[in-house]
Amino acid sequence: MMKIGLFYGSSTNNTEYIAFDIRDMVDAQLGAESVELHNVGRAELGEMLAYDHLILGIPTWDIGELQADWDIVWSDLGTLNLSGKKIAIFGLGDQYGYPDTFLDAAGILAETVLELGGELVGYTAIEGYEFEASLFLDGDRFMGLALDEDRQSDQTRDRLETWVQQILSEFALTPEAVAA
C-alpha cells in the first residue's frame, strides 16, 4: 500500500491535533496506517522524498512568519527535488487578529513547494473567511486548506472532512482506487 507522508510543525499543538485528525480521517478511508506523521521539529525533511503524496501543515506566527520548527529546517527544504510529488498544504492562522498576513506561512510554503517542482492539490474557496490579504492565495482561492482555530474552530471538522475527501480524490487514492 502506498503511504502518505504528513509533515507538520506545531508550537501550541493546534497544528499537531489537526495532523492527527487528518491521519485518522485518511486511515478511516484507506485503512490503518495509511498516513505516517512527521513532526518537522524531530524529522529529517529528506524523508519527504520517500513519498509520492505529501500533506504539509504549518501555522503562521506573529506577523506572517514561519512557525519555529519550520523556520529551523527551512534551508533543508530548499535542497529537495519535489518533482513528481503531489502535495496538499493546510495552514492555521488568525484572520481577525492578523487580517493582513492571514496564512502567510502556508503561502510561503506553497510557493516553495512549487519552486521545488511539487504539484499542489487541495485548493479551497475563500468564502466564509474575513481577512485583508494572504500569501496563501492563488487568485480567488487558497492554495490548500485554511483553518482558524482562534475564531472558527467550530467549522474545522466540516472543513477537514470535505478537504480530506478532496485531496484523496486528487491524489487518486480513493478507497476504490486503492482496492483496484
C-alpha positions in Angstrom: 0.0 0.0 0.0 1.2 3.5 -0.8 1.6 5.6 2.3 1.1 9.4 2.6 3.7 11.4 4.5 2.2 14.1 6.7 4.8 16.6 7.9 3.8 19.4 10.3 5.3 22.0 12.7 3.4 22.9 15.8 4.1 25.2 18.7 0.8 25.3 20.5 -0.3 21.8 19.5 -3.2 23.1 17.3 -1.4 22.0 14.1 -0.4 18.7 15.6 -4.0 18.0 16.6 -5.2 18.8 13.1 -2.5 16.5 11.7 -3.8 13.6 13.9 -7.3 14.3 12.8 -6.3 14.2 9.1 -4.4 11.0 9.7 -7.4 9.4 11.4 -9.8 10.6 8.6 -7.5 9.2 5.9 -7.0 5.9 7.8 -10.7 5.5 8.1 -11.0 5.8 4.3 -7.9 3.9 3.2 -7.1 1.6 6.1 -5.0 1.8 9.2 -1.5 3.3 8.9 -2.1 4.9 5.6 -0.5 8.1 6.9 2.9 8.4 8.5 3.2 11.5 10.7 6.4 13.5 11.0 6.9 16.5 13.3 9.4 18.7 11.4 11.0 19.6 14.7 12.2 16.0 15.0 12.2 14.7 11.4 14.6 14.9 8.5 12.9 16.7 5.7 14.7 14.4 3.2 12.2 11.7 4.4 9.7 13.6 2.2 11.3 12.0 -0.8 10.1 8.6 0.2 6.5 9.5 -0.5 4.7 10.3 -3.8 1.9 12.0 -1.8 2.5 14.6 1.0 0.4 16.6 3.3 2.2 19.6 4.9 0.9 21.5 7.9 2.1 24.9 9.0 0.7 27.7 11.3 1.5 31.3 10.7 3.2 33.0 13.6 3.4 36.7 14.6 3.0 38.9 11.6 3.2 36.4 8.7 6.2 34.4 9.9 7.1 30.7 9.7 6.5 28.5 12.7 9.7 28.0 14.7 10.3 24.3 13.7 9.7 25.0 10.0 12.0 28.1 10.2 14.8 25.9 11.6 14.6 23.4 8.8 13.7 25.8 6.0 17.2 25.6 4.3 16.9 21.8 4.3 13.6 22.1 2.4 15.2 24.2 -0.3 17.6 21.3 -1.1 14.8 18.9 -2.0 13.6 18.0 -5.5 9.8 17.5 -5.2 9.2 16.8 -8.8 6.5 14.2 -9.3 5.1 14.7 -5.8 1.5 15.6 -5.2 1.4 17.9 -2.2 -1.5 19.2 -0.1 -1.0 22.0 2.4 -3.1 23.0 5.4 -2.4 26.2 7.2 -3.5 27.7 10.5 -3.9 31.4 11.2 -5.9 34.1 12.9 -7.9 36.0 10.3 -9.2 38.7 12.7 -6.0 39.3 14.7 -3.8 39.3 11.7 -6.0 40.1 8.7 -3.1 41.4 6.5 -1.0 38.3 6.9 -3.6 35.5 7.3 -1.9 32.2 6.5 1.2 33.8 5.0 3.5 31.0 6.3 1.3 28.5 4.3 1.6 30.7 1.3 5.4 30.8 1.6 5.5 27.0 2.0 3.2 26.6 -1.1 5.3 28.8 -3.3 8.5 27.0 -2.2 6.9 23.6 -2.9 6.0 24.9 -6.4 9.6 26.2 -6.9 10.9 22.8 -5.9 8.8 21.1 -8.6 5.9 19.8 -6.4 2.3 19.8 -7.7 -0.1 21.4 -5.3 -3.5 19.8 -4.8 -6.4 20.7 -2.4 -7.1 24.2 -3.3 -10.2 25.6 -1.5 -12.6 28.5 -1.7 -12.2 31.7 0.3 -15.9 32.0 1.1 -16.6 32.0 4.8 -13.4 33.8 5.8 -12.8 37.5 6.6 -9.3 38.8 6.0 -7.5 41.6 4.1 -4.5 39.8 2.5 -2.8 36.4 2.4 0.2 34.9 0.6 -1.7 31.6 0.6 -4.0 32.9 -2.2 -3.9 31.9 -5.9 -6.4 34.3 -7.4 -9.7 33.8 -5.6 -8.8 30.6 -3.8 -6.5 29.3 -1.1 -3.6 27.0 -2.3 -4.8 24.4 0.3 -6.9 24.3 3.4 -7.3 27.4 5.6 -8.1 26.9 9.2 -8.6 29.4 12.0 -8.7 27.7 15.4 -8.8 31.0 17.2 -12.0 32.3 15.6 -13.7 29.5 13.6 -12.8 26.2 15.4 -16.5 25.3 15.1 -16.0 24.9 11.4 -12.8 22.9 11.4 -14.3 19.4 11.5 -16.5 20.0 8.4 -13.7 21.7 6.5 -11.3 18.9 7.3 -13.8 16.2 6.2 -14.5 17.9 2.9 -10.8 18.6 2.3 -9.7 15.1 3.1 -12.2 13.7 0.6 -11.0 16.2 -2.0 -7.2 15.5 -1.6 -7.7 11.7 -1.6 -9.5 12.1 -4.9 -6.8 14.4 -6.3 -4.1 12.0 -5.0 -6.1 9.3 -6.9 -6.2 7.4 -3.6 -9.9 6.9 -3.1 -10.8 3.6 -1.4 -11.9 2.3 -4.8 -8.6 3.2 -6.5 -6.6 1.6 -3.6 -8.6 -1.6 -3.8 -8.0 -1.9 -7.6 
